[in-house]
């Protein structure tokens, strides 16, 4: 054989039998078959054999199988991020003329998709009070095709009565989808509480280091698997095997990270309740959080993200100065990584509530808790006195 051909089609020369504690990274688009009769183009590669890299290499399938295992799902589809997970769920359950219910406290990009892409496709997404519970039955219409829950809610952290919502919704034959990112798929058992589809952004806790973008959509029935799988195949939601490898590594330390983050975050949150500048601390494990009793009933733990509302004696500009003055807490979106973050939500819209730019979301990372509290303290102290007669000073 000419050396050109030998370079293009090499034989494996390394000895076999290598065993490692890590999952190999398989990079591939084309899958080769032994015979023409074996060729297939299906996404069910675990059952029918590998067909094309678009539907995942062994690295991605291993990640999906492990997420399904910890969530108690029949199957987990790995997608390029949380936003892709939203799209896959919407497009597999809604069509022109469909009606969907979404809590007012849902993650911003989910609401943006509802108001943009879905509205353009003739799909109506109606917002609802996250604390409505079984009362959601009154909002379900003949054309309602999907009900979303997100608990705790994004930024304002309301805990929903997911079992009551599921029961009322299922009585009308409508499936329920949950954004379970806060719980990392483990602090809240979605399927045991009645949910039909559970998604999470692996970008957050599973990745754990702010260096990858991935998501999953998990289903616990064969019918749900077929419904989501048919659209998954058409959307081309390919994922990077390198990112999947990082997520697999993140899963190995997820337990110890979540345990530390819960303890550290509660320490910081409770300390903030004692600070005179802070009006309210919105953390599911604290009684000041709406739906706290539901969190006690349904969750096995809390995570690293919560919010604080400054007293109305402080202006939006002063709150912004507080965040700018932090040194260990970095200003950035997302959460669940090793680095502590803080971010103001100046234009947060919640029906019946005007936070006037005084709401700050905090993510506690793996830094020393004493150092984190000292950083918060120095920035609070730098604010000086609250505004007098409507004029900020200090």
Beta strands, then each sheet from edge to edge (+ up, - down):
strand 1: 75-79
strand 2: 99-103
strand 3: 124-128
strand 4: 144-150
strand 5: 176-179
strand 6: 197-201
strand 7: 215-219
strand 8: 278-282
strand 9: 305-310
strand 10: 330-331
strand 11: 341-344
strand 12: 359-363
sheet 1: 1+ 7- 6+ 5+ 4+ 2+ 3+
sheet 2: 8+ 9- 12+ 11- 10-
end
